[in-house]
């Protein structure tokens, strides 16, 4: 299995080969490198098994994501530790997870923006976050704060329902002046989440995020938004739709979040509706796999070699071999869609669903970044006669994303510890030939 981007092995666009037809390459040349940026609430995830009485004791609403105060946080954590209920503690945050997984998959740089405790002691939450983040994630732009970072408790009851309790600490105190304009405008993508808009009081995270988004929009850097939770979107879907249309280029969501913002329960119809606002959509749908939608110029559309699929949009995958483009770059835009079932039908045993969507998005970002990387180093390639935002077709990206998320489903951590194999086992190779 060979993926785009700078790799230790020879890959399928060998930009480092000294081809005599590519005169711009000389032995003294050094390849240009790109990176992506993301803004996140820096947080450590703490997972524990509890019963309903435990949730009632701490006045937590089952199945929902809620913010808890410092006193409740301390009492909750002490109780979990005392009764040895804690299963795992990991570096977390939806954007932090995505950037970590991107850097593992691409073996390349990403930049995380947020806050970090100025004084860090061994074994602390901040220490755990740093220890469990890839060294390829650049943490040099984190803003120091005098206090704790965030903690997110994932409390799983007997039925498997997940209840989230979030202790903010100072995670929402990233200031607008901490956003480096040049860093944002020279990146290949800016990644944000809906959680960054949920601030109150003297918290400045929302203003900092909007500053970064404005810098990105000004420079034409794609803004990628992951919705995060349906409960946040359901509170004001009209506001979110207007926000997405005004500021966002690529939207990532699951089928529940898609229904919350578009009103369509069918993930394909939700993705289609979201194309009214953005250039590309990623919609994960659990056991149904993943749907993607985007635009392509009519003259660049490519027909699939797979059977045409039925659905809410008949034969929707007709042009799934197309590479996605910005709608504004198309004179005659055509909507294209694809769907991929879970890799090898999904794992026999799912150990964790938290972070699977983040890992799928990381794979999509890897392909988008690879397109920029190739354009920087082989600008005269026929590949770039088409102003695409992806290196590969929607069909191949969707398979890659499903393959990457599979690795998270079979482990407890939402973060990859290693990249994907260069070549799959022979039986699994059939997945890529379908």
C-alpha positions, 0 to 999 in steps of 0.5 A: 500500500503506497501513499503520497507524501515524503516517505522513507521508501520510494513512493509512487511520485518519485520526486527525488529521482533525478529524471533528465527530463526534469531539468530543475532537479540537480544534485544540490537541490533540496526538496521544499516541505509543507505543513498543516496547522491546527488549533485545539483545546489542549486536553488529556482524555481519561477513560473509565467504566462507571454505572448510572449511580456514578453519573447521578452522583456527579449530576452528569447527563448520560450520553452528553458532553458537558463542562464541569467545574474545578471542584467537581473535577477534583472530586471526580478524579479522586473517586475514579483513582480511589476505586481504581476505575480508570482504564486509560489516560491519553493525550486527547483533543480532536484536533490534537489527535488528528494532527498526531495521526497526520504526522504519523501517517505522513512522517512529516510536520504539523503545527499545533496551536493552543495553550500549555502549562508553563510549569510541568511536573513529571506525571502531570496531565501536561506531561502526559500530553507531551509524552503521547504526542508525535515528535513530528507535531511542532509544539513550539507555538503553544502559548504558555499559561500559569495553570492546568490544561484541560481534562476530558473524562469519558465515562462508559456505562454498562450499556456502552453509552459514553458520557463526556465530562470536560474540565476546561482548566485554562485550555480556552485561554489562547489569545488572538495575539498568539496566532502567527499570521505567517505560520497560518498563511504559509500552511497547506491547511488550517484545522479547527473544530466546533468545540472552539466556538464554545467559550464563555466569560474571559475565555479568548479561544473563539477570538483566537480561532477567528483570527486564524480563520481570517488569516487563512481565508485571506491567503486562500488556505483551506479551512477544515472544520470538524463538527465534533458533537451533534449536541453542540450543532443542534443548539443552533444549526442555522448559525452553524450553517451560516458559519460554515458557508462563510468561513469553511472550505472542507467539512468533516462530520459523522452522520449524526452531526450531518443530520443536525446541521443539514436536516438529512439523516441519510449521510449521502444527502447530508453530504450533498446539502453541505456542498451548498456551503463548502468545496468538499465533505467527509461524512463517516457513518459508523458500520456503513463506512464513509461518504465523501463529496466534492466538486470537479470541473466537467472536463476533468471528471473521471468515471468509476470502474466500479459498479454504480451504486444505488442510494438517495442519489442514484448512481452517485459514485459515477465520477468517484475517480475524480480529484476534488477541486474548489467550486470557484476553480470550476467553470462547469462544476460537477458534484462527485461522490464516493462511498467506501465500506469499512476496511475488510468489513471492520474489526472483529472486536472494536476496542475504541470508537473515540478518535476513529473519525479523527484518524480518517480525517488525518488520512484525508489531510495527508492526501491534501498536503501531498498534493501541495508537496508535489506541486511545490517540487514538481510544479510543471507536472501534468498532474497540476494542469488540474487545480485540484485540492487532492492528490488522489481520487475521492474513491482512493482517499475514502479507502485510505481513510477507512484503512487508517481509522481501522487501526484506531478501532482495534486499539484503546488509544485514539492516536496511532503509535506507528504508520500503516504497513507499506504492503498489506498481507496478501489476502487484504490486498484485495481491498485495494483492487476492488 
